[in-house]
Amino acid sequence: MSGAPAAPQPGSAEPTVAADDLQLLLIPPRPRTGWRVLTTRVIAMCVVELQKLRHDRTELYTRAVQPALWLLVFGETFTRIKAIPTGGTPYIDYLAPGIIAQSAMFIAIFYGIMIIWERDAGILTKLLVTPTPRAALIAGKAFAAGVKALLQAVVVILIAALLGVAMTWNPLRLLGVAVAVILGSAFFSCLSMTIAGIVLTRDRLMGIGQAITMPLFFASNALYPVAVMPGWLRAISTFNPLSYQVDALRGLLLGTPSHLLLDYAVLVAAAAAGIAAASSLLGRLAR
């Protein structure tokens, strides 16, 4: 016997999709923006770069040999002959901050080779299709180079301490040293990636990198005071970020007269300009 269909119970009605939820399904939300998201992506890229050290730490060990030779041979010799005026500071003490900056620069200046390798392996193309801004990609790589250089700086500081260099162990000053090393290395790594975006090949980048590293080093105050330079070299050192990095390291580690505000201002401006330049050429490198 068939009866009339039962009326639906009020409590058993199927839930309806709200208009706001339906709108959310049809139109995806906007991606999050702002400095927090950008900072997070920069840190993520930096961590990815640093994880490569877990597979091969040989670079850190081998690169410690050259700074040790500079301090042992060059520093000890010129300390004995007193050929360079350093204002009463033993020459090996005067040299140590310059060697810290030099070793950091040598690590960073060839960083563009890595990004060319990533281009050849297809990794760079995959990174560019992510929502991460190009500036964040470059900044992550730049600050990863800075952290690698900081590890190298720790090795040089320990070697210098074993040789009797009178350095400060004040935590705040050492923190300032770390910031100066990271900023300087970020600039030189961005300079390398900018050159990579122009020349596009590893061989050309290697040649240019080798051609500019020693002039940058000798055209700074890493080995001798600016006052003893000829006029033309003094003018070049004024535009060399390495000079400001060495000045900051020397003032923080040795307590010699320095211009910390100017040094950090130049290093921050140089790192920002380097990130902007390398970011603008990243698309050309990936073609």
Order of alpha helices (4+ residues) and beta strands (2+ residues): alpha-alpha-alpha-alpha-alpha-alpha-alpha-alpha-alpha-alpha-alpha-alpha-alpha-alpha-alpha
